[in-house]
Amino acid sequence: MKKATIQLETLTCPSCAQKIENATRSLTGVDKDSVKVLFNSSKVKFDFDDDKLSVEDAEKAITALGYEVVKSHVKAK
């Protein structure tokens, strides 16, 4: 398992954060209990199995919702 932090452009509403959280949780390989969207800092944090998912896959799921990814960071858990 690895830990990912994805920095987004500014989130404008709590419902946006909820959409991103739900989309991230639905991805295969994501530890669903670890997903946190930090509204005030516009970050998404989650743990994932890098054999099943890449951080790029998560970025694509978020951008498909219409949100802009600024940068991502991955580290070993």
N, C-alpha and C positions, 0 to 999 in steps of 0.2 A: 504494500500500500504506500501511496505517496500523498502528500498534502499539496493542494493547489490554492492559489489566491489569484483571482482575476479582477483586475482594476477596470471599472467601467467609466464611461462618461457619466456625468452627474445624473443620478436617479431623481426623478421629479415627483414621484408619488409612491406611497406604500403599496398600492396595487401593482405597480411595476416590479417592486421587489418581490412580491408574492408570485407573480408570473415567472420570474427568473428562478426563484426557489423551486417552484413546481417543475419547471422544465429540467433543471439540473438534477433534481431527485429522480426523474423518470429515466435518466440515462443508465444504460447497462454498465456496471463497473463502479458506480458511485455508491459510497457508503451513505445511504439515505439519511441516517441519523446525524451525520456530520455536516450536512449542508446548512450554511448560514449566509444570509444576505445582509450585509451591514449597510443599511439605508443611508446613514449619515456620512459614511466614507465611500459609498458606492463600490463596495467590494463584495465578491462572492468567494466564500471559502468552503472547501470540501475535501474529503479524503477519497481516493479512488484507486482501483486496481489497474495499474498501467499495462497489464496483459490484456485487459478488456476495453480500455478507453484511453485515448490520449487527451491532453489538455486542449489540443486543437479541436477535437470533436466537441468538447464542452463549449469552446468559444463559438463554433459554428452554430450550435443549438441556441446560444444566447443572441448571436447576431441575426439568426433567422426570426427572432421575435422583434427585431428592429432596434436593438440596443448596440452601442458601439463599445468594443473592447479596446482599452488603451494599452494594457500590457498584462502579462501573466507571469507568475512565478511558481515553480514546482520544486519541492524538496522531499527528500526521503523522510518517512514518518519515524 
